Amino acid sequence: MRSGFGVAIIAVASVLAVATGLRLRTLLPVPAIDAMMALAGAGLGVGGLMTLDDVGAASWIVAPAVLAAIALLHVRALFAREGPFRT
């Protein structure tokens, strides 16, 4: 049950990340995009932890925070002025 819920969270967070990175990025203001990408990254972290057994308390704090920051930086790097997917 818990693994299935984790996979569902990963799927929803992935859809949010793709939609935000590809389509909504050009329509919404930058703070909204940053918040949505951070939420998607944190969702990926939480979903991934839910698929594992015996996860420590520190992992529940560190993984979502790190993945939120990485998701945000990843999109900024990809769509930067000199980035590979500039539009």
C-alpha positions in Angstrom: 0.0 0.0 0.0 2.7 2.5 1.0 4.8 1.7 -2.1 1.8 2.3 -4.3 1.1 5.6 -2.7 4.7 6.6 -3.2 4.6 5.7 -6.9 1.4 7.8 -7.2 3.2 10.8 -5.6 6.1 10.3 -7.9 3.8 10.2 -11.0 1.9 13.4 -9.9 5.2 15.2 -9.1 6.7 14.2 -12.5 3.6 15.5 -14.4 3.8 18.8 -12.4 7.6 19.1 -13.2 7.1 18.4 -16.9 4.1 20.7 -17.3 5.9 23.5 -15.4 9.2 23.1 -17.1 7.8 22.9 -20.6 4.5 24.8 -20.9 3.8 26.9 -17.8 7.3 28.3 -17.7 6.4 30.8 -20.4 3.0 31.7 -19.1 3.4 32.3 -15.3 5.6 34.7 -13.3 9.0 33.5 -12.1 8.1 33.1 -8.4 5.2 30.9 -9.3 7.4 28.7 -11.5 10.0 28.5 -8.8 7.4 27.4 -6.2 5.9 24.8 -8.5 9.3 23.3 -9.5 10.4 23.2 -5.8 7.1 21.4 -4.9 7.6 18.9 -7.7 11.2 18.2 -6.6 10.1 17.7 -3.0 7.2 15.5 -4.2 9.7 13.3 -6.0 11.8 13.0 -2.8 8.8 12.2 -0.6 7.5 9.7 -3.1 10.8 8.0 -3.5 11.2 7.7 0.3 7.7 6.2 0.6 8.8 3.3 -1.6 11.6 2.4 0.8 11.5 0.5 4.1 13.1 1.7 7.3 13.9 5.3 6.3 15.6 7.5 8.9 14.1 10.7 10.1 16.9 12.8 8.6 16.1 11.4 5.2 12.6 12.8 5.4 14.1 16.2 6.0 17.1 16.2 3.7 15.8 14.4 0.6 12.8 16.7 -0.1 14.8 19.8 0.6 17.7 18.8 -1.6 15.5 17.6 -4.5 13.5 20.8 -4.3 16.6 22.8 -4.8 18.0 20.6 -7.5 14.8 20.6 -9.5 14.8 24.4 -9.4 18.4 24.8 -10.4 18.0 22.1 -13.1 15.2 24.0 -14.9 17.1 27.3 -14.6 20.2 25.7 -16.1 18.4 24.1 -18.9 16.4 27.1 -19.9 19.1 29.8 -19.3 20.0 32.2 -22.0 23.0 30.0 -23.1 21.3 26.7 -22.0 20.5 23.9 -24.3 16.8 24.4 -24.4 16.5 28.2 -24.5 13.3 29.5 -26.0 
